[in-house]
Amino acid sequence: MHAVVIGSGLVGATTALALHQVGIQSSLYDQVNLVQAALTSGGAPVAIDFGDSGGSVLISASGLRVLRTLGLLDEVLASAHPSPTITWYKINGTSPVVLDNINASKKSGESDEALQNPIQILRSKLHLILMSACRKAGIRTFTGKKLKGIIETNDSVTAEFEDGTTATGDFLVGADGIHSATRRAVFRDAAKPEYTGVIGHIGVVRLKENNLKISDACAFYLQREKKQLVCTFQMSEDLAAVQVMTFNDPVPVEGEEYRPHPDLPKESARLADLLESWGLPPHVQDMMRKSFRISPAAIYDLPDLKTYHKNRTVLLGDSAHGMVPNAGLGLLTGLEDVGVLLELFRNFKSPSDIPRVFSLYSQLRVPRGHDAAKRSREMAKQYYEGSQVFGHLLLRFGIFLFNYNLVTFHKIYDCPTEVAGAIKAV
Ligand SMILES: Cc1cc2nc3c(=O)[nH]c(=O)nc-3n(C[C@H](O)[C@H](O)[C@H](O)COP(=O)(O)OP(=O)(O)OC[C@H]3O[C@@H](n4cnc5c(N)ncnc54)[C@H](O)[C@@H]3O)c2cc1C
């Protein structure tokens, strides 16, 4: 079988690796247009680096399990920083509320110690790991391929690109993010992503060079009544990200959400001054002022889809369930999508099985996608609504319940177990 994968972001690249593991060939097609990534004169594909942009992503046990299945866990762990706690402060760095992530993982059912500690990793570093694994596996990536339309026949599907070229496969994977052209092409009446009015400005800073020390792996600073939210993440011994969410800034050009800001000195000074005016602790202001790049990200929320597949096309990652980033569940949910598709194809290998595979995929993933999006919306509400005093008190109470095992934070999602259960139930 051969698959056409639209989008070579984190989920698209991971999907291609998963398909490779079960003997399904695939090629990646991305709208990214890099001159240096064009095919070399000999016709062989060159190494593609999609550039240094974006900040940190958090991956917890369910996602780490998928990376382990793909043989990438050690490499990812070596490039990441453990995140044993999450701390929420008032905006000035007082009144900490601390979630014990390791305990939450254990209670969720994760028995492997190596996976109990969630990690923070630089998004571009993770992407580089995935893309070089794709290269080693012989998976080709074509850039400058902006999807325009999809044509299906009884036994194949063809992607049409804006440059006039096409690609045909037994099935097509839409991993082209929250503004997915795949989704628009297959579900013509599907709801559109809604702009939340929020822009995330993500700075990345070298700690040693700037003599900066941060004590929290992952920290949130909040002033709910004024809708002020700032977070910091440590991604390696030396790298950290600082992220400020603002309302009413101009929206970055769609599709360029993660491009670094072109006027860094002006932007870092503007944002650091903003943090100072909000009363953030000095080290957080300094992190923004000394960032070596700042990428804006417009925050959208995708209304829940009823299904993630149609005929020979299947959606994975943000194209299926793009969500607000407040609970840090977007990539994790996308990695679970990949893990489920992989296990389904492990069980059903023939082209004639595609309808069954996609139907089971939607059956398993749609409720999970809806749940993650709901939890993300609830977290955004907790951050942006209600009174500062009562909201923080409520958060303290909730985290107390989690830390002392009075409620379970979440349940581990093990893709092979979920797939086996669904197959048995058919
Ligand atoms: C500020 C912020 C912080 C976040 N933090 C976390 C976190 O801590 N933990 C977590 O799990 N998640 C987090 N997320 C979410 C996470 O980044 C996304 O869920 C994840 O990147 C989705 O990956 P994807 O591959 O599905 O989509 P994308 O990363 O959006 O990749 C889509 C790819 O498709 C390509 N493409 C788009 N349109 C076309 C087209 N028409 N034709 C061809 N190619 C196309 C794009 O160029 C891109 O390469 C965060 C998101 C934001 C905005």
The ligand as an SDF file (V2000), in Angstrom:
LIG
                    3D

 53 58  0  0  0  0  0  0  0  0999 V2000
    1.2820   28.2820   21.5750 C   0  0  0  0  0  0  0  0  0  0  0  0
    1.0570   26.7910   21.4710 C   0  0  0  0  0  0  0  0  0  0  0  0
    1.5520   25.9500   22.4530 C   0  0  0  0  0  0  0  0  0  0  0  0
    1.3310   24.5620   22.3760 C   0  0  0  0  0  0  0  0  0  0  0  0
    1.8050   23.7510   23.3590 N   0  0  0  0  0  0  0  0  0  0  0  0
    1.5440   22.4230   23.3140 C   0  0  0  0  0  0  0  0  0  0  0  0
    2.0010   21.5260   24.3330 C   0  0  0  0  0  0  0  0  0  0  0  0
    2.6520   21.9350   25.2960 O   0  0  0  0  0  0  0  0  0  0  0  0
    1.7210   20.1850   24.2350 N   0  0  0  0  0  0  0  0  0  0  0  0
    0.9990   19.6900   23.1890 C   0  0  0  0  0  0  0  0  0  0  0  0
    0.7380   18.4620   23.1540 O   0  0  0  0  0  0  0  0  0  0  0  0
    0.5650   20.5060   22.1880 N   0  0  0  0  0  0  0  0  0  0  0  0
    0.8180   21.8460   22.2280 C   0  0  0  0  0  0  0  0  0  0  0  0
    0.3790   22.6640   21.2330 N   0  0  0  0  0  0  0  0  0  0  0  0
   -0.3260   22.0710   20.1120 C   0  0  0  0  0  0  0  0  0  0  0  0
    0.6360   21.4430   19.1310 C   0  0  0  0  0  0  0  0  0  0  0  0
    1.6180   22.3810   18.7440 O   0  0  0  0  0  0  0  0  0  0  0  0
   -0.1630   20.9730   17.9360 C   0  0  0  0  0  0  0  0  0  0  0  0
   -1.1960   20.1300   18.3880 O   0  0  0  0  0  0  0  0  0  0  0  0
    0.7200   20.1740   16.9900 C   0  0  0  0  0  0  0  0  0  0  0  0
    1.7940   20.9350   16.5470 O   0  0  0  0  0  0  0  0  0  0  0  0
   -0.1290   19.7430   15.8010 C   0  0  0  0  0  0  0  0  0  0  0  0
    0.6950   19.1180   14.8690 O   0  0  0  0  0  0  0  0  0  0  0  0
    0.1490   18.8380   13.4210 P   0  0  0  0  0  0  0  0  0  0  0  0
    1.2700   18.1530   12.7320 O   0  0  0  0  0  0  0  0  0  0  0  0
   -1.1900   18.2080   13.4940 O   0  0  0  0  0  0  0  0  0  0  0  0
   -0.0960   20.2830   12.7740 O   0  0  0  0  0  0  0  0  0  0  0  0
    0.9890   21.4310   12.3990 P   0  0  0  0  0  0  0  0  0  0  0  0
    2.1120   21.4350   13.3520 O   0  0  0  0  0  0  0  0  0  0  0  0
    0.1590   22.6590   12.2570 O   0  0  0  0  0  0  0  0  0  0  0  0
    1.5380   20.9640   10.9960 O   0  0  0  0  0  0  0  0  0  0  0  0
    0.7550   21.0520    9.8300 C   0  0  0  0  0  0  0  0  0  0  0  0
    1.6740   20.9920    8.6120 C   0  0  0  0  0  0  0  0  0  0  0  0
    0.8380   20.9880    7.4500 O   0  0  0  0  0  0  0  0  0  0  0  0
    1.3280   21.9150    6.5020 C   0  0  0  0  0  0  0  0  0  0  0  0
    0.1800   22.4030    5.7080 N   0  0  0  0  0  0  0  0  0  0  0  0
   -0.8080   23.2170    6.1090 C   0  0  0  0  0  0  0  0  0  0  0  0
   -1.6730   23.4380    5.1030 N   0  0  0  0  0  0  0  0  0  0  0  0
   -1.2190   22.7400    4.0390 C   0  0  0  0  0  0  0  0  0  0  0  0
   -1.6880   22.5590    2.6990 C   0  0  0  0  0  0  0  0  0  0  0  0
   -2.7960   23.1740    2.2280 N   0  0  0  0  0  0  0  0  0  0  0  0
   -0.9840   21.7590    1.8690 N   0  0  0  0  0  0  0  0  0  0  0  0
    0.1480   21.1290    2.2900 C   0  0  0  0  0  0  0  0  0  0  0  0
    0.6450   21.2790    3.5510 N   0  0  0  0  0  0  0  0  0  0  0  0
   -0.0410   22.0670    4.4150 C   0  0  0  0  0  0  0  0  0  0  0  0
    1.9920   23.0030    7.3410 C   0  0  0  0  0  0  0  0  0  0  0  0
    2.9880   23.6990    6.6000 O   0  0  0  0  0  0  0  0  0  0  0  0
    2.5970   22.1970    8.4970 C   0  0  0  0  0  0  0  0  0  0  0  0
    3.9130   21.7580    8.2310 O   0  0  0  0  0  0  0  0  0  0  0  0
    0.6030   24.0360   21.2820 C   0  0  0  0  0  0  0  0  0  0  0  0
    0.1130   24.8960   20.2820 C   0  0  0  0  0  0  0  0  0  0  0  0
    0.3330   26.2610   20.3770 C   0  0  0  0  0  0  0  0  0  0  0  0
   -0.2100   27.1810   19.2990 C   0  0  0  0  0  0  0  0  0  0  0  0
  1  2  1  0
  2  3  1  0
  2 52  2  0
  3  4  2  0
  4  5  1  0
  4 50  1  0
  5  6  2  0
  6  7  1  0
  6 13  1  0
  7  8  2  0
  7  9  1  0
  9 10  1  0
 10 11  2  0
 10 12  1  0
 12 13  2  0
 13 14  1  0
 14 15  1  0
 14 50  1  0
 15 16  1  0
 16 17  1  0
 16 18  1  0
 18 19  1  0
 18 20  1  0
 20 21  1  0
 20 22  1  0
 22 23  1  0
 23 24  1  0
 24 25  2  0
 24 26  1  0
 24 27  1  0
 27 28  1  0
 28 29  2  0
 28 30  1  0
 28 31  1  0
 31 32  1  0
 32 33  1  0
 33 34  1  0
 33 48  1  0
 34 35  1  0
 35 36  1  0
 35 46  1  0
 36 37  1  0
 36 45  1  0
 37 38  2  0
 38 39  1  0
 39 40  1  0
 39 45  2  0
 40 41  1  0
 40 42  2  0
 42 43  1  0
 43 44  2  0
 44 45  1  0
 46 47  1  0
 46 48  1  0
 48 49  1  0
 50 51  2  0
 51 52  1  0
 52 53  1  0
M  END
$$$$
